[in-house]
Amino acid sequence: MEPLTLRGRMQMAALRKQRSKSKTKHRRNGMKTMQESFKRLKMEMEEISEEQKNIREGQRQVKEKFEAIESECEELKRETRLIIQQSARTQVKLALMFRILKAREAGDFNIAAHFTEILRAIVGREKGEREADS
């Protein structure tokens, strides 16, 4: 193809025209694909945002449940301490009652009276504590 001949110039012009159309077509296609990519990215971002919102809601619910369990655990610990204290007091009272019985069997009424006073003091103190709690 000689560019100096008419035929050569016409062929060159035809090639330039084809290249120009091809570039325009590529630009249009490029813009289309870019717009499609933006739309796809926007949709993906919206999906991710929704997923994050769901995750935050799930975390909030888990936190609430955890706090409720912690609160219940503390209440159970407090109740357990009270039961242990009551059990210890009951054991002390039973031991005193047993000693009172043994002292009476042995005929040692002074010791029996002393243990009885101690038992009355303990029972009186417990009664006062119950009235104060009420």
N, CA, C and O atoms as a DFTB+ gen file, in Angstrom:
536 C
 N C O
     1  1       0.839      -1.175       0.000
     2  2       0.000       0.000       0.000
     3  2       0.880       1.231       0.000
     4  3       1.578       1.537       0.966
     5  1       0.821       1.875      -1.045
     6  2       1.593       3.090      -1.127
     7  2       0.688       4.256      -0.828
     8  3      -0.354       4.410      -1.465
     9  1       1.056       5.067       0.113
    10  2       0.201       6.172       0.479
    11  2       0.149       7.270      -0.569
    12  3      -0.715       8.144      -0.507
    13  1       1.039       7.237      -1.504
    14  2       1.058       8.302      -2.486
    15  2       0.047       8.078      -3.600
    16  3      -0.374       9.036      -4.250
    17  1      -0.335       6.883      -3.823
    18  2      -1.303       6.613      -4.880
    19  2      -2.699       6.844      -4.345
    20  3      -2.934       6.817      -3.137
    21  1      -3.617       7.071      -5.262
    22  2      -5.004       7.314      -4.875
    23  2      -5.582       6.105      -4.169
    24  3      -6.263       6.207      -3.149
    25  1      -5.287       4.976      -4.743
    26  2      -5.795       3.750      -4.137
    27  2      -5.234       3.575      -2.725
    28  3      -5.977       3.223      -1.808
    29  1      -3.980       3.809      -2.544
    30  2      -3.332       3.693      -1.235
    31  2      -3.919       4.670      -0.230
    32  3      -4.150       4.317       0.926
    33  1      -4.161       5.908      -0.673
    34  2      -4.751       6.913       0.224
    35  2      -6.159       6.524       0.633
    36  3      -6.556       6.722       1.781
    37  1      -6.911       5.971      -0.305
    38  2      -8.287       5.567       0.006
    39  2      -8.297       4.405       1.000
    40  3      -9.121       4.357       1.913
    41  1      -7.387       3.493       0.809
    42  2      -7.313       2.375       1.744
    43  2      -6.915       2.867       3.134
    44  3      -7.437       2.394       4.144
    45  1      -6.007       3.797       3.172
    46  2      -5.576       4.356       4.462
    47  2      -6.733       5.088       5.124
    48  3      -6.918       4.982       6.336
    49  1      -7.504       5.819       4.354
    50  2      -8.650       6.542       4.902
    51  2      -9.677       5.560       5.439
    52  3     -10.257       5.780       6.502
    53  1      -9.901       4.473       4.702
    54  2     -10.866       3.457       5.145
    55  2     -10.395       2.823       6.450
    56  3     -11.190       2.591       7.360
    57  1      -9.108       2.549       6.533
    58  2      -8.566       1.963       7.770
    59  2      -8.711       2.926       8.943
    60  3      -9.084       2.519      10.043
    61  1      -8.416       4.206       8.707
    62  2      -8.557       5.206       9.774
    63  2      -9.994       5.291      10.246
    64  3     -10.264       5.403      11.442
    65  1     -10.917       5.238       9.290
    66  2     -12.332       5.319       9.630
    67  2     -12.741       4.117      10.488
    68  3     -13.469       4.264      11.470
    69  1     -12.263       2.920      10.102
    70  2     -12.578       1.721      10.873
    71  2     -12.005       1.825      12.280
    72  3     -12.672       1.480      13.255
    73  1     -10.784       2.296      12.382
    74  2     -10.144       2.444      13.697
    75  2     -10.919       3.435      14.548
    76  3     -11.115       3.212      15.742
    77  1     -11.358       4.520      13.944
    78  2     -12.096       5.535      14.681
    79  2     -13.414       4.972      15.183
    80  3     -13.799       5.226      16.325
    81  1     -14.125       4.198      14.331
    82  2     -15.380       3.571      14.758
    83  2     -15.105       2.577      15.879
    84  3     -15.858       2.492      16.849
    85  1     -14.028       1.836      15.733
    86  2     -13.670       0.829      16.727
    87  2     -13.396       1.496      18.075
    88  3     -13.830       1.001      19.115
    89  1     -12.673       2.624      18.055
    90  2     -12.383       3.343      19.299
    91  2     -13.662       3.846      19.941
    92  3     -13.842       3.717      21.151
    93  1     -14.561       4.424      19.130
    94  2     -15.828       4.930      19.652
    95  2     -16.633       3.787      20.256
    96  3     -17.225       3.918      21.327
    97  1     -16.642       2.667      19.546
    98  2     -17.381       1.500      20.033
    99  2     -16.780       1.023      21.361
   100  3     -17.510       0.701      22.298
   101  1     -15.454       0.980      21.431
   102  2     -14.790       0.557      22.665
   103  2     -15.089       1.527      23.802
   104  3     -15.296       1.115      24.943
   105  1     -15.109       2.817      23.480
   106  2     -15.428       3.809      24.520
   107  2     -16.830       3.580      25.056
   108  3     -17.053       3.578      26.266
   109  1     -17.783       3.384      24.131
   110  2     -19.171       3.153      24.560
   111  2     -19.256       1.885      25.401
   112  3     -19.870       1.866      26.468
   113  1     -18.624       0.826      24.894
   114  2     -18.634      -0.431      25.645
   115  2     -17.937      -0.261      26.991
   116  3     -18.375      -0.802      28.006
   117  1     -16.853       0.496      26.980
   118  2     -16.126       0.755      28.224
   119  2     -16.992       1.495      29.227
   120  3     -16.994       1.170      30.415
   121  1     -17.730       2.495      28.749
   122  2     -18.621       3.251      29.639
   123  2     -19.730       2.349      30.166
   124  3     -20.095       2.408      31.340
   125  1     -20.261       1.508      29.267
   126  2     -21.334       0.598      29.675
   127  2     -20.838      -0.348      30.764
   128  3     -21.486      -0.517      31.797
   129  1     -19.693      -0.957      30.521
   130  2     -19.175      -1.910      31.503
   131  2     -18.823      -1.206      32.805
   132  3     -18.985      -1.773      33.886
   133  1     -18.335       0.045      32.700
   134  2     -18.014       0.788      33.910
   135  2     -19.291       1.094      34.697
   136  3     -19.318       0.953      35.919
   137  1     -20.335       1.508      34.001
   138  2     -21.607       1.784      34.672
   139  2     -22.172       0.517      35.295
   140  3     -22.695       0.542      36.409
   141  1     -22.062      -0.593      34.568
   142  2     -22.523      -1.867      35.121
   143  2     -21.708      -2.242      36.353
   144  3     -22.244      -2.751      37.338
   145  1     -20.413      -1.984      36.284
   146  2     -19.552      -2.273      37.436
   147  2     -19.957      -1.418      38.628
   148  3     -20.028      -1.911      39.754
   149  1     -20.226      -0.127      38.382
   150  2     -20.659       0.756      39.466
   151  2     -21.969       0.277      40.071
   152  3     -22.127       0.263      41.292
   153  1     -22.907      -0.115      39.219
   154  2     -24.194      -0.616      39.719
   155  2     -23.986      -1.871      40.565
   156  3     -24.558      -2.015      41.646
   157  1     -23.157      -2.772      40.046
   158  2     -22.887      -4.013      40.767
   159  2     -22.212      -3.719      42.109
   160  3     -22.572      -4.303      43.132
   161  1     -21.230      -2.810      42.099
   162  2     -20.549      -2.440      43.339
   163  2     -21.511      -1.796      44.330
   164  3     -21.454      -2.067      45.530
   165  1     -22.397      -0.938      43.817
   166  2     -23.377      -0.282      44.680
   167  2     -24.295      -1.321      45.325
   168  3     -24.595      -1.234      46.515
   169  1     -24.739      -2.304      44.535
   170  2     -25.603      -3.357      45.077
   171  2     -24.857      -4.182      46.128
   172  3     -25.409      -4.523      47.174
   173  1     -23.596      -4.495      45.831
   174  2     -22.795      -5.262      46.783
   175  2     -22.598      -4.483      48.074
   176  3     -22.667      -5.054      49.163
   177  1     -22.351      -3.172      47.957
   178  2     -22.178      -2.338      49.147
   179  2     -23.462      -2.297      49.969
   180  3     -23.409      -2.334      51.199
   181  1     -24.613      -2.221      49.305
   182  2     -25.885      -2.227      50.022
   183  2     -26.091      -3.555      50.738
   184  3     -26.560      -3.582      51.876
   185  1     -25.741      -4.664      50.073
   186  2     -25.855      -5.980      50.698
   187  2     -24.941      -6.077      51.914
   188  3     -25.343      -6.577      52.964
   189  1     -23.712      -5.597      51.764
   190  2     -22.759      -5.627      52.872
   191  2     -23.271      -4.777      54.024
   192  3     -23.174      -5.173      55.186
   193  1     -23.814      -3.608      53.704
   194  2     -24.364      -2.729      54.734
   195  2     -25.494      -3.423      55.490
   196  3     -25.572      -3.334      56.715
   197  1     -26.358      -4.105      54.766
   198  2     -27.474      -4.836      55.393
   199  2     -26.944      -5.970      56.276
   200  3     -27.444      -6.193      57.379
   201  1     -25.934      -6.679      55.782
   202  2     -25.332      -7.758      56.569
   203  2     -24.714      -7.209      57.850
   204  3     -24.853      -7.809      58.916
   205  1     -24.028      -6.063      57.748
   206  2     -23.419      -5.452      58.929
   207  2     -24.487      -5.040      59.933
   208  3     -24.305      -5.195      61.140
   209  1     -25.603      -4.514      59.429
   210  2     -26.705      -4.129      60.303
   211  2     -27.239      -5.358      61.046
   212  3     -27.507      -5.303      62.246
   213  1     -27.390      -6.470      60.312
   214  2     -27.862      -7.713      60.926
   215  2     -26.871      -8.228      61.965
   216  3     -27.267      -8.720      63.021
   217  1     -25.589      -8.111      61.659
   218  2     -24.558      -8.549      62.603
   219  2     -24.617      -7.710      63.872
   220  3     -24.550      -8.251      64.976
   221  1     -24.742      -6.379      63.725
   222  2     -24.825      -5.501      64.903
   223  2     -26.040      -5.852      65.756
   224  3     -25.951      -5.887      66.983
   225  1     -27.170      -6.112      65.108
   226  2     -28.389      -6.485      65.836
   227  2     -28.171      -7.801      66.586
   228  3     -28.576      -7.938      67.741
   229  1     -27.535      -8.760      65.926
   230  2     -27.239     -10.038      66.572
   231  2     -26.314      -9.858      67.765
   232  3     -26.510     -10.484      68.806
   233  1     -25.306      -9.003      67.617
   234  2     -24.382      -8.735      68.722
   235  2     -25.111      -8.076      69.885
   236  3     -24.836      -8.386      71.044
   237  1     -26.036      -7.170      69.586
   238  2     -26.797      -6.504      70.641
   239  2     -27.642      -7.528      71.408
   240  3     -27.719      -7.486      72.636
   241  1     -28.271      -8.444      70.669
   242  2     -29.094      -9.467      71.314
   243  2     -28.242     -10.392      72.180
   244  3     -28.637     -10.755      73.287
   245  1     -27.076     -10.769      71.671
   246  2     -26.181     -11.632      72.447
   247  2     -25.729     -10.912      73.712
   248  3     -25.654     -11.518      74.781
   249  1     -25.426      -9.615      73.594
   250  2     -24.999      -8.834      74.756
   251  2     -26.107      -8.783      75.801
   252  3     -25.842      -8.947      76.992
   253  1     -27.352      -8.556      75.364
   254  2     -28.476      -8.518      76.297
   255  2     -28.648      -9.857      77.004
   256  3     -28.855      -9.903      78.216
   257  1     -28.561     -10.947      76.242
   258  2     -28.692     -12.277      76.845
   259  2     -27.567     -12.528      77.839
   260  3     -27.797     -13.068      78.921
   261  1     -26.353     -12.137      77.472
   262  2     -25.204     -12.327      78.350
   263  2     -25.383     -11.550      79.649
   264  3     -25.107     -12.069      80.730
   265  1     -25.847     -10.303      79.544
   266  2     -26.066      -9.493      80.741
   267  2     -27.157     -10.097      81.619
   268  3     -27.049     -10.073      82.845
   269  1     -28.204     -10.636      81.002
   270  2     -29.272     -11.278      81.768
   271  2     -28.738     -12.516      82.491
   272  3     -29.091     -12.770      83.643
   273  1     -27.895     -13.275      81.815
   274  2     -27.309     -14.468      82.434
   275  2     -26.386     -14.074      83.577
   276  3     -26.397     -14.708      84.632
   277  1     -25.579     -13.019      83.373
   278  2     -24.699     -12.539      84.442
   279  2     -25.502     -12.113      85.662
   280  3     -25.144     -12.437      86.795
   281  1     -26.585     -11.390      85.428
   282  2     -27.436     -10.932      86.520
   283  2     -28.026     -12.121      87.274
   284  3     -28.043     -12.142      88.505
   285  1     -28.506     -13.101      86.526
   286  2     -29.079     -14.295      87.156
   287  2     -28.014     -15.052      87.943
   288  3     -28.289     -15.584      89.019
   289  1     -26.801     -15.097      87.403
   290  2     -25.695     -15.770      88.080
   291  2     -25.386     -15.090      89.414
   292  3     -25.190     -15.762      90.426
   293  1     -25.343     -13.758      89.413
   294  2     -25.091     -13.015      90.655
   295  2     -26.196     -13.276      91.677
   296  3     -25.923     -13.437      92.867
   297  1     -27.436     -13.316      91.213
   298  2     -28.563     -13.591      92.115
   299  2     -28.438     -14.993      92.708
   300  3     -28.680     -15.189      93.899
   301  1     -28.064     -15.959      91.886
   302  2     -27.890     -17.329      92.380
   303  2     -26.737     -17.416      93.386
   304  3     -26.830     -18.142      94.375
   305  1     -25.659     -16.682      93.136
   306  2     -24.541     -16.658      94.091
   307  2     -24.989     -16.096      95.429
   308  3     -24.637     -16.624      96.484
   309  1     -25.776     -15.010      95.379
   310  2     -26.265     -14.393      96.614
   311  2     -27.163     -15.373      97.373
   312  3     -27.032     -15.534      98.586
   313  1     -28.070     -16.018      96.653
   314  2     -28.962     -16.988      97.288
   315  2     -28.176     -18.163      97.869
   316  3     -28.511     -18.670      98.939
   317  1     -27.135     -18.591      97.164
   318  2     -26.302     -19.693      97.656
   319  2     -25.601     -19.305      98.949
   320  3     -25.531     -20.104      99.883
   321  1     -25.077     -18.072      99.010
   322  2     -24.430     -17.606     100.246
   323  2     -25.416     -17.607     101.410
   324  3     -25.077     -18.017     102.520
   325  1     -26.652     -17.140     101.145
   326  2     -27.667     -17.129     102.202
   327  2     -27.986     -18.543     102.680
   328  3     -28.116     -18.778     103.882
   329  1     -28.109     -19.470     101.759
   330  2     -28.403     -20.861     102.127
   331  2     -27.261     -21.450     102.949
   332  3     -27.496     -22.167     103.921
   333  1     -26.028     -21.148     102.558
   334  2     -24.866     -21.643     103.310
   335  2     -24.878     -21.078     104.727
   336  3     -24.631     -21.804     105.691
   337  1     -25.166     -19.775     104.853
   338  2     -25.234     -19.159     106.185
   339  2     -26.333     -19.799     107.026
   340  3     -26.117     -20.112     108.197
   341  1     -27.505     -19.995     106.439
   342  2     -28.611     -20.611     107.170
   343  2     -28.252     -22.035     107.591
   344  3     -28.571     -22.462     108.701
   345  1     -27.592     -22.757     106.704
   346  2     -27.191     -24.128     107.018
   347  2     -26.202     -24.147     108.183
   348  3     -26.308     -24.983     109.080
   349  1     -25.244     -23.224     108.165
   350  2     -24.259     -23.152     109.250
   351  2     -24.944     -22.812     110.573
   352  3     -24.626     -23.403     111.605
   353  1     -25.874     -21.874     110.548
   354  2     -26.602     -21.523     111.781
   355  2     -27.418     -22.708     112.291
   356  3     -27.476     -22.965     113.493
   357  1     -28.039     -23.417     111.374
   358  2     -28.833     -24.585     111.765
   359  2     -27.940     -25.643     112.408
   360  3     -28.330     -26.264     113.397
   361  1     -26.754     -25.852     111.858
   362  2     -25.825     -26.824     112.442
   363  2     -25.407     -26.406     113.848
   364  3     -25.321     -27.239     114.750
   365  1     -25.146     -25.104     114.030
   366  2     -24.765     -24.605     115.358
   367  2     -25.912     -24.831     116.340
   368  3     -25.693     -25.288     117.462
   369  1     -27.135     -24.511     115.916
   370  2     -28.292     -24.690     116.807
   371  2     -28.501     -26.167     117.150
   372  3     -28.797     -26.501     118.298
   373  1     -28.348     -27.046     116.165
   374  2     -28.493     -28.480     116.428
   375  2     -27.422     -28.977     117.399
   376  3     -27.708     -29.785     118.282
   377  1     -26.191     -28.492     117.234
   378  2     -25.110     -28.886     118.148
   379  2     -25.421     -28.422     119.571
   380  3     -25.193     -29.159     120.530
   381  1     -25.944     -27.198     119.708
   382  2     -26.313     -26.696     121.039
   383  2     -27.440     -27.536     121.645
   384  3     -27.394     -27.888     122.823
   385  1     -28.450     -27.853     120.835
   386  2     -29.559     -28.680     121.334
   387  2     -29.056     -30.050     121.796
   388  3     -29.489     -30.566     122.826
   389  1     -28.147     -30.622     121.029
   390  2     -27.588     -31.920     121.397
   391  2     -26.840     -31.819     122.729
   392  3     -26.974     -32.698     123.580
   393  1     -26.063     -30.767     122.911
   394  2     -25.318     -30.581     124.171
   395  2     -26.269     -30.351     125.339
   396  3     -26.030     -30.823     126.451
   397  1     -27.354     -29.617     125.074
   398  2     -28.350     -29.402     126.132
   399  2     -28.914     -30.755     126.573
   400  3     -29.019     -31.025     127.769
   401  1     -29.274     -31.596     125.614
   402  2     -29.812     -32.927     125.941
   403  2     -28.797     -33.768     126.716
   404  3     -29.150     -34.409     127.706
   405  1     -27.545     -33.769     126.271
   406  2     -26.506     -34.549     126.951
   407  2     -26.281     -34.033     128.377
   408  3     -26.099     -34.818     129.309
   409  1     -26.296     -32.698     128.536
   410  2     -26.096     -32.118     129.873
   411  2     -27.260     -32.494     130.783
   412  3     -27.047     -32.805     131.955
   413  1     -28.468     -32.470     130.272
   414  2     -29.631     -32.853     131.088
   415  2     -29.578     -34.340     131.446
   416  3     -29.902     -34.724     132.570
   417  1     -29.170     -35.167     130.495
   418  2     -29.045     -36.600     130.776
   419  2     -28.017     -36.846     131.876
   420  3     -28.192     -37.711     132.734
   421  1     -26.942     -36.065     131.828
   422  2     -25.881     -36.209     132.827
   423  2     -26.263     -35.543     134.142
   424  3     -25.558     -35.696     135.140
   425  1     -27.374     -34.802     134.156
   426  2     -27.812     -34.132     135.379
   427  2     -27.091     -32.818     135.624
   428  3     -27.194     -32.268     136.720
   429  1     -26.379     -32.302     134.660
   430  2     -25.648     -31.037     134.802
   431  2     -26.543     -29.917     134.285
   432  3     -26.430     -29.486     133.138
   433  1     -27.441     -29.454     135.166
   434  2     -28.456     -28.478     134.754
   435  2     -27.881     -27.064     134.564
   436  3     -28.444     -26.267     133.813
   437  1     -26.774     -26.750     135.232
   438  2     -26.143     -25.431     135.035
   439  2     -25.617     -25.288     133.596
   440  3     -25.829     -24.265     132.946
   441  1     -24.940     -26.316     133.120
   442  2     -24.420     -26.287     131.746
   443  2     -25.585     -26.289     130.756
   444  3     -25.544     -25.583     129.748
   445  1     -26.622     -27.077     131.036
   446  2     -27.799     -27.121     130.165
   447  2     -28.445     -25.740     130.093
   448  3     -28.863     -25.309     129.019
   449  1     -28.531     -25.035     131.237
   450  2     -29.114     -23.687     131.264
   451  2     -28.245     -22.713     130.459
   452  3     -28.760     -21.860     129.736
   453  1     -26.925     -22.853     130.596
   454  2     -25.999     -21.979     129.864
   455  2     -26.177     -22.167     128.344
   456  3     -26.286     -21.188     127.605
   457  1     -26.205     -23.425     127.884
   458  2     -26.400     -23.697     126.453
   459  2     -27.779     -23.224     125.975
   460  3     -27.931     -22.769     124.841
   461  1     -28.765     -23.337     126.847
   462  2     -30.114     -22.878     126.498
   463  2     -30.118     -21.364     126.295
   464  3     -30.768     -20.869     125.375
   465  1     -29.402     -20.622     127.142
   466  2     -29.304     -19.159     126.990
   467  2     -28.631     -18.797     125.658
   468  3     -29.070     -17.895     124.944
   469  1     -27.569     -19.518     125.351
   470  2     -26.865     -19.259     124.079
   471  2     -27.810     -19.515     122.902
   472  3     -27.866     -18.727     121.958
   473  1     -28.555     -20.634     122.969
   474  2     -29.495     -20.976     121.897
   475  2     -30.572     -19.908     121.765
   476  3     -30.920     -19.516     120.651
   477  1     -31.103     -19.435     122.885
   478  2     -32.125     -18.373     122.852
   479  2     -31.562     -17.091     122.231
   480  3     -32.254     -16.413     121.471
   481  1     -30.325     -16.763     122.549
   482  2     -29.701     -15.548     121.994
   483  2     -29.574     -15.667     120.470
   484  3     -29.849     -14.716     119.739
   485  1     -29.161     -16.828     120.014
   486  2     -29.012     -17.036     118.558
   487  2     -30.366     -16.936     117.869
   488  3     -30.498     -16.262     116.847
   489  1     -31.383     -17.612     118.432
   490  2     -32.722     -17.587     117.834
   491  2     -33.283     -16.164     117.863
   492  3     -33.911     -15.728     116.899
   493  1     -33.060     -15.434     118.969
   494  2     -33.535     -14.046     119.066
   495  2     -32.875     -13.146     118.033
   496  3     -33.530     -12.296     117.428
   497  1     -31.573     -13.336     117.834
   498  2     -30.851     -12.538     116.837
   499  2     -31.378     -12.836     115.426
   500  3     -31.559     -11.917     114.626
   501  1     -31.623     -14.105     115.122
   502  2     -32.168     -14.476     113.807
   503  2     -33.549     -13.866     113.599
   504  3     -33.877     -13.394     112.511
   505  1     -34.357     -13.885     114.669
   506  2     -35.710     -13.316     114.573
   507  2     -35.620     -11.812     114.304
   508  3     -36.371     -11.283     113.484
   509  1     -34.712     -11.129     114.985
   510  2     -34.516      -9.693     114.762
   511  2     -34.059      -9.396     113.340
   512  3     -34.510      -8.424     112.734
   513  1     -33.168     -10.224     112.802
   514  2     -32.693     -10.041     111.423
   515  2     -33.826     -10.235     110.420
   516  3     -33.934      -9.488     109.447
   517  1     -34.677     -11.245     110.661
   518  2     -35.811     -11.489     109.760
   519  2     -36.780     -10.315     109.775
   520  3     -37.297      -9.915     108.732
   521  1     -37.027      -9.757     110.974
   522  2     -37.943      -8.607     111.076
   523  2     -37.346      -7.382     110.397
   524  3     -38.074      -6.593     109.795
   525  1     -36.033      -7.213     110.487
   526  2     -35.367      -6.074     109.842
   527  2     -35.424      -6.209     108.318
   528  3     -35.547      -5.206     107.615
   529  1     -35.337      -7.430     107.807
   530  2     -35.402      -7.668     106.361
   531  2     -36.805      -7.439     105.816
   532  3     -36.972      -7.072     104.653
   533  1     -37.807      -7.655     106.654
   534  2     -39.201      -7.521     106.180
   535  2     -39.663      -6.130     106.076
   536  3     -40.807      -5.887     105.692
